[in-house]
Amino acid sequence: RGMNYYIRHTLCALLVLIAVIVSFNIWADPYNLYRFESANAERMSRIDQGLSMRLSKPWQVRQLRPDTALIGSSRSGSIKPQHQRWGDMRSFNLSMAGLTLYEMLRTIQHAQANGPLNELIIGLDYETFISGDYQVGLGFSENRLAGNDHPGFYRQALRDFLDTTFTSSALSRSLSAITRRTPITTWYYPDGSWDNRSRAWRGEAGYVSVGRNMRRLAAGDSETFAANMAFFSGILDFCHQQGIAVTLFISPEHIFLTDLRNSVGSSERWTLFHHELARVNEQRAAANARPPYPLLGFNDLEGIVDDPLPRGDIAPTAWFRDGIHFSNELGSLLLNRILDDDYGRSHSLSSANMNEYLAPIEALRKSFVESHGKDIARYQRKIL
């Protein structure tokens, strides 16, 4: 009888301990899952969310059920999905760092199943199309995006619940979230966007890091590009078939990086990328008996893409953090132009006018090289 008494009380104590740990992690909510509907930027930004977005954003989408959305790689993460045209609609930025074209397709399908989406803005960048290191990023799960009738969905839901409430890593994140002592360097917002204010990997160091990555990716093979174009085709087909109003835009980059492509031997493929985007957009539209989606490019924005190269850290008014990740201010400017119907109609790119868009970019590049030759040479010595 004494042993039974001991076992019962031990089990009760263990159950109480489990309940306390789970309740504490739900209350602290470091993944921003369980109290997301009442979340604010300060609470969401207590600890870095960059590496957990592939877990958290699918569950956040299920709670928010957005009407309008924006998606892309980390370059699009700085765009707040707020505009008077969208009014009081539920809007969400689905972007994630290193998002692949395959993940983009599956994430759009997930958002549509939980929406549906009335309007979608898709940010595209050349590096996403030539990166072949992985098809999905760390933490991505197909089952998390499955429907309620899929058995894998329930297994994943249980696994995610346990991972975010009853693991040492969850407890560590919870404790970090409520005892944070360091200043917030990246602000995460309930609309899915973020604002990176860290002083690391920005300015000259950031440009050099991005340039070295461009040099590495320049050796990528054409099969990777073709495979990603196939996923892009799948995205367009899905959106046409679902009747989603889509606008495509090519993420701007600093003109120094456009010039760097000449040095690393990828300028011709970068040009081909633009033409292929227009061709595939028109091809899939014709196959679905629909007009092509508006395709906008912003690398011809004089006074923005040709900012002086930073010496050391970036200036407070800099448009780019590292040459590819742009400021929230530029993100707002881009969104205003994207959602301006008149601008979209007059600047939409096609196979017929793509060269007319690329020509002023080349003129900007040449002008920048002539005016900033010494700075370019200093940067290239560190990159090449």
N, C-alpha and C positions, 0 to 999 in steps of 0.2 A: 504494500500500500504506500509506503514511503517513497518507493521508486516511481510509482505512478504519479504521485503528488509532484515530485521533482520534474518529471517529464512534462506534465501538463503546464506547470508554471514556466518551464523553460520555453515551451512552444508558444505560450501566451506572450512571454517577453519578446520572443523572436518576431512574432506577428506584429506586436506593437512597434518594434524597431523598424520593421519593413514599412509599416504604415507611416511612421514619422519620416523616414527617408523619402518615400514616394511623395508624401504631402509637401514636404519641404521643397523638393525639386519642382513640383507643379507650381507651388507658390512663387519660388524664385524665377522659374520659367526662363532659363538662359537661352533656350532655343526659340523663344517667342512663338510658342505653339498653343499653349493652354490658356493664355490670357491675351491672345492676339487682337481680339475685337476691341479691347480697351487699351491697346499698346500706344505708346507715344515714342518720339525719337530718343528721348533720354533713356527710357527703360530699354529700348531695343539696342542701344549703343553701349551698354555697360561692358560688354566684352565683344571681341571681334566676331562677326558673323560670316566672314568671307568663305570659310571652308565648310560651313554647314548649310549653305543655301540649297544644295541639292536635296537635303532632307527637309528643311523648313518650308521652302517656297511651295512645293506641291500641297502641303497641308494647309498653308495659309490661303492658297487659291481655293481650296475646298470650303474654307470658312467665308472668304470674301465674295466668291463667285463673281468675278469682274465682268463688266459689260464691255469695257475697252481696255486695251493693254498695249504694252510696248515690250519688245524683246530684242536681245542682242547679246554680245559679249560684255565684258566689263567696261568697254568703251561707251556702251549705251546706259550703263548703270547710273550715270550722273544726271540723267534726264528725268525730272519729276513729271509723272504722267498727269499733269494738271493743266487744263486749258478751258477757256470759257465755252468753247464749242462742245466740250464734253460735259459741261455743267455739273450736275449732281450725280452723274453716272459713277458707278463703282469702277475705278481705274487702278491698274496695277502695273508696275514695272517687273517683268518676268526675267530680266537679264541676270546672267550669272557669269562669274569669272571663268574664262576658258570654255564657254559654252560651245559645243560642237553643233554642226548642222543636223546631225541625227538627234541630239538632245533637244535642239530647237523644234524639230518636227514633233517629237513626242510631247514636249511641254505645251506647244500650241494645241495639240489634240486634247491634252488634259484640261487646259483652260477652257476650250470650247465645250467639252463635256460637262464642265461645272459652271459655265456661263449662262447662256452661250454668249460669244463675243459679237458685238455689233461692229467694232472697228479695231484694227490691229496695225501697229507700226513695227516694221522689222528693220533693224540695223544690220548692215552687212559690212564686213571688212575682208580684205584680201587674205590676211594671214589665217583666218578661219577656214578658208577654202583650200589652203595648201598645207595645213597642219594635219599630219597623219599619225601622230604619236599615239592617239587613243580615239576610240569612237565615243566613249562616255567618260566623264570625269569621276574623280573619287567621291563616293557617296551616292552616286546615281543608282536608282533601282527602277526597273520596269514595273515591278509589282506595286510600287507606290503610286504609279499613275494608272493602275488598272481600275476597272469599274467595280462596283460593289458586288457584282455577281461572280467575280473572278476569285477562286480560292486563294490564289497568291496574294491578293489584296489584303485579306484578313491576317494572313501570316505576317506580312510586312507591317501591317498596322500594329500587331502585337509586339513584333520585334522593335519597331520604332518607339513604342510606348515604354518598353523595358529599357531600351538604350538611353532614352531621355529622362527617365525617372529613377532607374534602379541599377546604375553602373557607377563605377568610381569616377569615370570621366564626366558624367552628368553631375555628380556631387561636387567635383572639382570646379566645374563651370558655374554651378550655383553659388558656391562659396566665393568664387572670383567676382561674380556679378554683384553680390551684396556687400563685398568688402573692397571694391575697386578703390585704389589709391592713385593710380596714374591718370593723367588727363586723357579725355577721349580724343583719339586721333582720326577715327572714321565714324561719321554719324550715319546710322541706318534709320530709314523712315518706314512707317507702316504702309506707304504706297509702293514699297519695293525698291526705291531708289536709294542711293547713298552718296555721301560727300567725303572724299578722302582728304583729310587735312594733315596727314602725317608728313614729316619732313624727310622721310626716307625714300630713296629711289625716285627723286624728282629733280627737276632742273637738269644740269649737265650730266650728273650721274645717271639720271633716268633716261635721258636721250641716248647715252652711250649703251646702257643695258638693252634698250629697245633696238638700237642699231645692230648690236651683236646678235640678237635673236633673229633679226631680219637676215643677217648674213648666214646664220645657220639654216634658216628655212629656205633660203635660195636654192639649196641643194635638193629640195623635195622633188619627187618624181611626178610625172603627169597623171599617173593612175590615181593618186590621192586627189588631185584636182577634179578629175572626172567623177570619182566616187562622191565627192562632196557636191558637185553640180547635180548629181542624181538625187541626193537628199533635198537639195534646193528645189528641184522639179517636184518632188513629193510634197514639199511645203506648199508650193503654189497650187498644185492640184487639189490638195485638201481644202485650202482656203476658198478656191473657186467653187468646189462642190458643196461647201458648207454655206456659201453666200456671205462670207466675211469681207467687209470692206477693208482692203489692205493698202498701205503705202509702204514702199520699199525706199530705204535711203542708204547710200554708201557713206560710211563714217569718214569724216575728214581727218587728215593727218597733217603734221607740219611739213611744209614744202622741202625742208632739209631731208626728211626721210624719203620723199618722192625722188629727190636727187640722188640719195644714197643707193636707190635701186639700180641706177646706172653703173655704180661702182661694184655692186655685188652680182650684177648680171641678171637681174630679174625684171627690168623695166618693160621688156617686151611681153612677158607673161602678165605683168600688172595691167598693161594695156589690153591684153587679150581678156583678162578677167572682166573688165568693164563691158567689152563687146559681148562676151558670153552671157553676162547678166541680162543684157537687153535682149539678146537672141532667145534665151530660154524663157524669159518673161513673156515674150511675144508668142513663142511656140506653144507654151502651156495654155495661154489664153485662147489661142485658136483651137487647140484640142478640146477645150471646155466650152467653146462657143461663147466666150466672154471677151470684153475689151482688156488689154494688158493693164496690169496695176501701175499706178504712177511710180516711177523710179527716179529718185532725186539724188544728185551729187552735190557736195559742198566743198570740194577741194579747190575750187576756183575763187573762194572768198578772199579777195585781196584785203590786206589789213588784219587778217586773222591767221590764215595758214602761213603767212610770211612774217610773223612776229620775229624780232631779233632773237638769235640764239642766246640762251642764258649763260652767264659766267658764274658757275656755282649754282646757288639756289635760284628758283624762279621768282619773278617779280609778283607782287600782290595782284596785279592786273593781267597776268599771263593767261592766255586762252588755253594753253596745253600744260599739263603736268610733266609729261615726259615725251611729248611729240605725238602720242596717239590717244592718251586718256585726257579728255578735255574737261574744262571747268563746268560747274553747274550753270554758270551764266551763259556759256556757249550752248549748253544743252537746252536752255530755255529759248535761246534764239533759234536753234534748229527746230524745236518743236513748233514754235510759232509759224515758221515758214512751211513746215511739213503740213500743218493743219490749215494753212491759208489756201483755199481752193484756187484762187487766181494764180498764186505763186506756183502751186503744183501743176496746174495746166500749162503754164508758160515755160516751166523749167523741166518738165518731165523728159527723161532721157529715153532714147530709142536707138535701134540699129541705124536709123537714117541720120540722126543728129549727134551721135556719140562723139565723132571726131570734132564737132563744133564745141563740145564741152571740154575735150582733152586739149585742144589747141591753146586756150588761154592758160591752162595749168602749166603747159610746157613753157609758155612765155613768162609766167611767174617764176618758174624754176630757173630759167636763164638769167632773169633779172636779179634774183636772189643770189645766185652764184657770183655774179659780177659785183654785187654790193657787199657780200659777206664772205669773200673768198678766204680770208685769214681764219675766221671762226670755223668755217667748214673744214679747212685743212686741219685745224687743231682737233676737232671732233673726230675726223676720219682717222687720224693717227691713233686714236684710242680704240677705234672700232675695227679697222681693217688689219 
